Amino acid sequence: MNFPEQPHAISRRLLIAIGIGTLSGLLCGMLNPRLDGTLVDLGWSFNAARDLIAQRDPYRHPVSANLVPYPLTAAIIVAPWAILPGNIGLILLFGLATGLLAYGVLHDNQYWRLILFATPSYLMAVKSMQWSPLFMAVLFFPALAPILLAKPTLGFPVACSIRWTIPRLLGIVLIGGVSLLIMPNWPIRWIAQTGDYDGLIPLLSPLGPVFLCSLFFWRNAQARFFFLLTITPQHRLFYDQLLLWMIPQTKRQMLLLIITSWIAFFYVRQKFTTFWASGPYLLTLVYLPAFLIVLWQQQSVQRFYHRYIPRRKQPDSGPS
């Protein structure tokens, strides 16, 4: 029998979410004090929205592997925040996104899930003004699904994991329609500027055949989500991998993934001058542990383990 959640539990979750959201928004604002001319991630979206308001071409900037523009839908989505001066809109939007995510992960009052805010993926998302915390929040609040149009590549596994309703589909149509009304040729111009995108697709890596085994457990939600992430183009800068923290279902699983991810992060930071070299370490120390967690979550695997893997016998303590 499911009992209704107590009001004090809801209040506690709300206070925690507000606190985490406030701190993360302020931290994001401190790390990104100026948005003028910032042409990556949420910064591109904010500046593109301000370009549209000022009747400037948001796709006029030179592109490179470090500067790949977003769909114009990203600018439409952040436009209400972009009209605020400076980085105030960024602080409010990022803080709200993180607060919603914190409230969502505590839906079952398992407070250990807040560990995800201490992961390198989340901290890099704060530093780089990333969409991944907001996309992760969509898994808990599917009514926000239209914002997935801001970054369709990363939004794909989320879109495949939620239930679509008529209002959510209408939101997609509205945002897409407004963007085409403002700039009818933006999809062609955007696609033409994405040629330098140097994304990582885990399924096409040497570990791809291993990750493909997750299809054997397609009926399991975590296995499906993992597979969808492996076919998603993503950056090597850790922040796109934040969605992997939806896979752990116990505290031990969460701790395993956070330990291996921090090992990968610090190793890359110490050994290389750029995080663009982190691909092999993301695969072996983030994706591979997540895959092993998916395997362990399957009842058939656990039954096999308990049946065929010998366990060390406990010593007989003898009579007291």
Secondary structure, 3 states (H helix, E strand, C coil): CCCCCCHHHHHHHHHHHHHHHHHHHHHHHHHCCCCCCCCCHHHHHHHHHHHHHCCCCCCCCCCECCECCCCHHHHHHHHHHHCCCCCHHHHHHHHHHHHHHHHHHCCCCCHHHHHHHHCHHHHHHHHCCCCHHHHHHHCCCHHHHHHHHHCHHHHHHHHCCCCCCHHHHHHHHHHHHHHHHHCCCHHHHHHHCCCCCCCECHHHCCCHHHHHHHHHHCCCHHHHHHHHHHCCCECCCCHHHHHHHHCCCCHHHHHHHHHHHHHHHHHHHHHCCCHHHCHHHHHHHHHHHHHHHHHHCCHHHHHHHHHHCCCCCCCCCCCC
